[in-house]
Amino acid sequence: MISLNIDDIEPGMILGAEVKDRTGRVLLSKGTTITDKHISIFKMWGVIDAMIENADKETIEAKAVAALEPTDLARAQQEIDAIFQFVEQQEHPFIVELKRLGGIRIAQGKTA
């Protein structure tokens, strides 16, 4: 079970925990199979993530990268490399992961 951003949740996924709005009101209960309508409701009520039972991080990330144009990904990686150019420990696992995720977000056009 992993926590997924609302943008990564797809119909057919199964909730691993209740989804609540910002005030704590339960919108959907654990075990519910997600539909397009549920995703729309989450967005309307400001839900940003949810625990999902039948998903794994690697598959979700592979889909995100596969959907990107290689040229966009290369351009984004150049931007990230420039941002991190003065970091001394380039091979530290945290820095490697931060650069990887930042590159994906830039390539997707997400800056916030």
C-alpha positions in Angstrom: 0.0 0.0 0.0 1.3 3.4 -0.9 0.2 7.0 -0.8 -0.4 8.4 -4.3 -0.9 12.0 -5.5 -4.3 12.5 -6.9 -2.8 13.0 -10.4 -1.5 9.4 -10.2 -4.7 7.7 -9.0 -6.5 5.8 -11.7 -9.9 4.1 -12.0 -9.7 0.5 -10.8 -7.3 1.2 -7.9 -8.5 0.2 -4.5 -8.4 2.5 -1.5 -6.2 1.3 1.4 -7.6 3.8 3.9 -10.5 6.2 4.2 -10.3 9.4 2.1 -11.3 12.5 4.0 -11.8 16.1 3.0 -9.9 19.0 4.7 -12.5 19.1 7.5 -12.2 15.4 8.3 -15.4 14.3 6.7 -15.1 10.8 5.1 -15.6 11.0 1.3 -14.9 7.3 0.6 -14.2 4.3 2.8 -11.3 1.8 2.7 -11.7 -0.9 0.1 -13.6 1.2 -2.4 -12.6 0.7 -6.0 -11.9 4.1 -7.6 -13.9 5.4 -10.5 -13.5 8.5 -12.6 -16.3 10.1 -10.6 -14.4 9.5 -7.4 -11.3 11.2 -8.8 -13.4 14.2 -9.8 -14.9 14.3 -6.3 -11.4 14.2 -4.7 -10.3 17.2 -6.8 -13.5 19.2 -6.0 -13.0 18.6 -2.2 -9.3 19.4 -2.2 -8.0 15.9 -1.7 -4.3 15.8 -2.8 -3.4 12.1 -2.1 -4.8 8.8 -1.0 -3.6 5.4 0.3 -3.9 2.8 -2.5 -3.7 -0.9 -1.9 -3.1 -2.3 -5.4 -0.3 0.0 -6.6 3.4 0.1 -6.4 5.7 3.1 -6.7 7.8 1.7 -9.5 4.9 1.0 -11.8 3.4 4.5 -11.3 6.8 6.2 -11.9 7.5 4.1 -15.0 4.1 5.1 -16.4 4.9 8.8 -15.7 8.3 8.6 -17.4 7.0 6.6 -20.4 4.4 9.3 -21.1 7.0 12.0 -21.4 8.8 13.0 -24.6 12.5 12.0 -24.4 13.5 15.5 -25.5 11.4 17.1 -22.7 13.0 14.7 -20.2 16.5 15.5 -21.4 15.8 19.3 -21.3 14.4 18.9 -17.8 17.4 16.9 -16.7 19.7 19.7 -17.9 17.7 22.2 -15.9 18.0 20.1 -12.8 21.7 19.6 -13.3 22.1 23.4 -13.5 20.1 23.9 -10.3 22.2 21.3 -8.4 25.5 22.1 -9.9 27.0 23.4 -6.6 25.9 20.4 -4.5 29.0 18.6 -3.3 27.5 15.1 -2.7 25.9 14.5 -6.2 25.8 10.7 -5.5 24.0 10.9 -2.2 20.8 8.9 -2.5 18.6 11.8 -1.4 20.1 14.1 -4.0 19.9 11.5 -6.7 16.2 10.9 -6.0 15.4 14.7 -5.6 17.0 15.3 -9.0 15.1 12.4 -10.6 11.8 13.5 -9.3 12.5 17.2 -10.1 13.4 16.3 -13.6 10.1 14.4 -14.1 8.1 17.2 -12.7 9.8 19.8 -14.9 9.3 17.6 -18.0 5.6 17.2 -17.1 5.3 21.0 -16.9 4.7 21.0 -13.1 6.6 23.6 -11.2 4.8 23.9 -8.0 
